[in-house]
Amino acid sequence: MAQSDASNQTLELAISGMTCAACSTRLEKVLNRLPGVDATVNLATERATLHFPPGALTLDAAKAAVARAGFSASEATRIVRDQARAEQKAAWAIELRHFWIAAALTLPLALQMPAMFGLWPGGETQHDLVPRGLQLLLATPVQFWLGARFYRGAWASLRGGGANMDVLVALGTSMAYFYSLLVTIAGRHDLHVYFEASAMIVTLILLGKLLEARAKARTTAALDALLRLQPKMARIERDGELLEVPVESLAPGTVFVLRPGDAVPVDGVVEEGHSALNEAMLTGESLPVDKQPGDKVFAATVNGDAVLRCRATGVGASTLLAGIIRLVEQAQGSKAPVQRLADRIAAVFVPVVVAIAGITFAAWWLWSGDFQLALINAVAVLVIACPCALGLATPTAIMVGTGQGARAGMLVKNAEALELAERLTVLAVDKTGTITEGKPAVTDVMPAGDWSAAALLGAAAALEQSSAHPIAAALCQAAQAAGLTLERTSDVRAVAGSGVEGRVGARRVMLGTPAYLSAQGVAVPDADSTQLSSEGKSLVVVAIDGAYAGVIAVADRVRSDSAAAVERLQRNGVKVVMLTGDHQATARAIAEQVGIAQWRAGVLPADKAAVVNELRAAGERVGMAGDGINDAPALAAAEVSFAIGVGADVAVEAADITLVRNSLHGVADAIDLSRATLAKIRQNLFFAFVYNVLGIPLAAMGMLNPVVAGAAMAMSSVSVVSNSLLLKRWKAGQ
């Protein structure tokens, strides 16, 4: 099987005609036989995802392969998805009508059921409470009209070289029906007929399929909610008037207007105005986020109580919301490693069940000499067996889990990442932008002599106002926040990595590191800088007209929730190791502040990946959380990687799980969600296996009536899907 890589093409197909795990397993085998193709088939989403080298496969060739397996396919584009949803609603109405017709035809036959359980005296007479001719008339449309789907599915499966659930249902109900037909035609009133068994089995399975379809539809509720978030219209200003235009007409660079309460139509940047936006639908955070010129806004978020003018930066498929939808669809269509056992069993399940039914029939006939008893027990074996539950156990839980993750601002790239996250024992975290806010800010202004804090900060900010350095930006932002008016500068000269000097108004100002100013002959008191340095802060020493004027401390602030998130991770058995390129003092101060015992300072980007590999070599299951380009090698080296915030594009690309909100709590939430999802998968697989392990032997031993077996089979898949839906109770931060 070809392994997919970044250079491969991907084709997603919507599959029609799959009814159980045996179908998806067989189709997956057929598709993987195509040259260079690596395919996965998901029964719950009815999707096939194919990865292949460029030019190795065409859509027509893929559809032909699907047809050879006994199914039909179409390319799963967004338009096709929308059409499929409309078709599903129409099909649901038809299925519901067919079930009620089947129920109405079967109800008179069901009057004979108490006699079969010995609940009425005189069972022989009561079994023919409904005349046999009428029983035949009632059962025939149920068997061949309303149950025609099982014959069609069985034929398509056998023609494709396999066997699925439809084969079991068609074979079992046909045995009961045709035996009853022959007894009726022969006029053998001394023998029982089982029209009620065949009709009720079909009716109960139709009911089970209805309930299963409804439950499966609820597993995609989160994705449907995301799709509904996409605004249809946008407001632009033209000739002094606000005009509503379709969102599709917006192009990058278009200026759009947000009125109070408006949903943001596309991703953009604020150009004018101040407001607070509700981003809960993307990040899971309930508190509004303040926005001012230069800040990013995202499609589907909701503006607060002020007008904003924004410039579009991402439209159509390039918006954050569109990316979230793609990732959710991708994750819901992927397959977790834990599914492999169920797939291997499903591949041989139906042939084994047919063989067991044959052995049951022969054994009972030889042992008891009762052909009817042997036939009924064999039918019960065929009907009780259900590979559907095995096929739905994993994907339904994955669909609900990834949907809940998306609601909480966690975007899972694939099911394997969700499975592996629960096993992590160590989380390596980058400091800047992950534990800290990633933006230096002024924390202390300590003037000397007659200088005031405002004068010291104003002189430093004026000298740095034309610089793009992060520390310069922090000084200017602090001056702006203090309402200072910056003087004009001249003769400004920067010394890379050390400092800057020039004239601010009539005064000569110099600023830089303590070492640089000391080298320039400025006497820098140790008392002012020792304490600040020990706290891990960067120091900007200022000299005015050649004399020491004070020191300004700049630091990358620790996020307000980092300490709580670290404590939560460690409480849940995940050790946290901090990696940073900063010097020892800063690393130590930050680590102590958030409660991290293990940390590495002065670590280059390539070295971060080496540390991750070192931890893995020591037997740890290592995750990595970061937000920048320099984190990409380490993210790729980890077993599960987390991109904090939207992050740099390359970080998001390398990460398995993207956290839309900027918080380490998102990593803890992802691990919690992984544990909850895997717990549901294990429960589902246990129930599916136990159901068949117990049910088939009981049926073979004659302890299950075929109708009871049919009801149990119909409800087994419903129970698995319903158990998966309990994941909707999961909430972030628990």
C-alpha positions, 0 to 999 in steps of 0.5 A: 500500500502506498504511503501518503505524503505531502506531494500526493494528491487527495480525492474524496468520494461520497459512497452509496450502497454501504450497509455494514463494516464488511462493505467498507472493509471490502471497498477499502481493499479494492481501492488499495489494489489500485496502483499507488493508492492509499485509501481509507473508507469510513462507514459512518461518513460514507466517504472514501479518501484516496491518496496517490501520486500526481497523475496516478489516478483519475476520478473515472478510474476511482469510480469504476473501481468502486462500481466493481466492488458493488457500490456507486461513488461521486466526488465529495465536493461541497456542492455534492455534500449539499445535494447529499444532505437534501437527498438524505432528507428526501430519503428519510421521508421515503424510509419512514413511509416504508417503515410504517407500511411494513409495520401496518402489514406486519401487525396482524402477523404479530398477533401470532407471536405470543403462541410462539413464546408459549404465552397462550394456551393452544399454541397450534390453533393460535398460530393460525389465528390469521388465515395462512392465505392472508399471512402470505398476502401480508408477508409478500410485499414486506419481503419483496417490496419493502425488503427489496433493498436487502436483495439488491445489497446482497447481490451487489455485494456477492457480485463484488466478490464479498458478503455483507449484512444484506446477505445475512438478512436476505438469506435468513428471511428468504429461508423463513418465507420460502419454507412457509410458502411451500408449506402453505401451497402443500396445504400442510396444516400440521406444520408451522409457517413463519411468515410472521418471522420473516416480515417482522425481521424485515420490519424491525431491521427497517426500524433499526436503520431509521434510528441508526440514520437519525443517530448518525445524523446527530454525529455530524451536528457540530459540522453542520453548525459550523457550515451554518455559521458562514455568513451569506452577505457582506456590507461594503461602502460605495459612494457613501452608501452601505451596500449588501453584496454576496460574500462570494464577491469579496476579494482580498483587499476589499474594505467591508463595514461591520455594524454592531451585531454583524457577523464578520463575512470574511477574515480581515484586519481592522483599519478603523474603529474600536470594538469587541468581537464574540469569537466563541464560535471559533475559540470556545471562549465566551468573553469578547475580544477587544479589536483595534486597528491592526488586529485580525478579525475572523469570518463568522465571529460577531461584532459588538457595539461599535462600527468597524471598517476592515480590509479583507485578507482571507476569502472563500476557502482561505478563511479560518472558518473554511479551514476549520471545516476542512479539518473537521471533515478530514478528521471525521473521515479518517480512521483510528488505529484502534479500528484495525481489529474490527476491520480484520474481523469484518473482512471474514465475518459474514462467510463465518456466520453463514458457515455457522448457520449451515453447521447449526442447521445440519446439527439440529436436523441430525440430532432432533430430526426436526427440519423446522427446528433446524431451519428456525435456529439457522435463521436465528444465527443468520439474523442475530449476526450484525457486523454493522456495530463493529463498523460504527463503533470507532467512526461514530465516536471519532465524529462526535469527538472531533465535532465537540473539539471543534466547538471548543476551538480544537481542530484535530487533523486525523483520528490517529492524533486523537487516539495517541493524545491520551497516551502522552506522558510528557509535553514539551512546550515552547516558551515564547507565544505558548507559555508567554504572550509572545509580545514583549511589554514594559513592566518597570520604569525606574528613573534616576536623579531628577528624571521622571518616569514619563520623561525617561519613557518618552525619551526612550520611545522617541529614539525607538519610534522608527525601529521595528524591533520587538523591544522598540515596539514595547517602548512605543506602545507603553508611551502611547498607553501613557498618553505621551507625545514623542519628540522629533529625533535626528542623527539616530544610529543603531548598533545591532544587538547592543543599542541605539543613540541619537538626538531627541529634541536638544538632548543626546540620548543613548539606550541599550544593554547595561554592557553596551552603555558601560562600554560607552563610559556610562556608570550603570548602578548594579542595584537598579538592574540586579533584581530585574535581571534575576526576574528574567526581564530584559533591561534597557538602560538609558543615558541622557547627555552622557549621564545615567538616567534610569533603566526600563525593564521589558518582559514577555508576560506569562499568560494569565492561565499558563500556571493553572494549565501546567498544574492541570496537565501535571495533575493528569499525569503529563510532565511538562518540559519547557524549551526556550532559546532565551538565556538561563535567568529568563528561563528559570524565572518563567519556569518557576512562575508557572510551576515547571520543574524541567526546562532547557534554555538556549535551545535552537530550533533544531535542538528542540527536535533533538530534545523531543527525540531524546525524550522519546528514546527514554521511553516517554510518549512525547507531545509538543506544543508551539506556535512559531516557525522555529517550532516546526521541526520539534512539532514534526518530531513529536508523536502528537503535536499542538499548534497554539493559537492560529500560529504560523502557517508552517507550525499549523501544517506540522501540527496534528491538533491546532488550538484556535485559542491562545492557551495551554488549557487547549492542550489539556482539553485535547488530552481530556477529549482524547481520553473520553473519545477512546473510552467510548470507542473501547465501550463500543467495541466491547459491546459489539464484540460481546453482542456477537460472541454471546448472540451467535452461540445462543442462536445456534443453541436454539435459545433465541427466536428469529424475531427476537434475534432480528430486533436485537440485531436492529438495535445493536447498531443504534446502541453503539451510535447512541453511546457515541452520542453521549460524548456530547456531554463532554465539555472543555475545562472539565 
